[in-house]
Amino acid sequence: LARVFAPVGIDIGGETPAEIAVSITAQMLSVKYSKDGKHVRDKKGYFNS
């Protein structure tokens, strides 16, 4: 239960069922891969150094 979140999902502004599903999936992947959900553009070495 330590890994259960409520309410579920990341606040990305989704309103439709499909958009809410994306936010829930994003949170699941964030937890699975121990990532913080920051923009890729802000990470050094990805596209710009």
Long-range contacts (C-beta under 8 A, 24 or more apart in sequence): 3-31, 5-31, 10-37
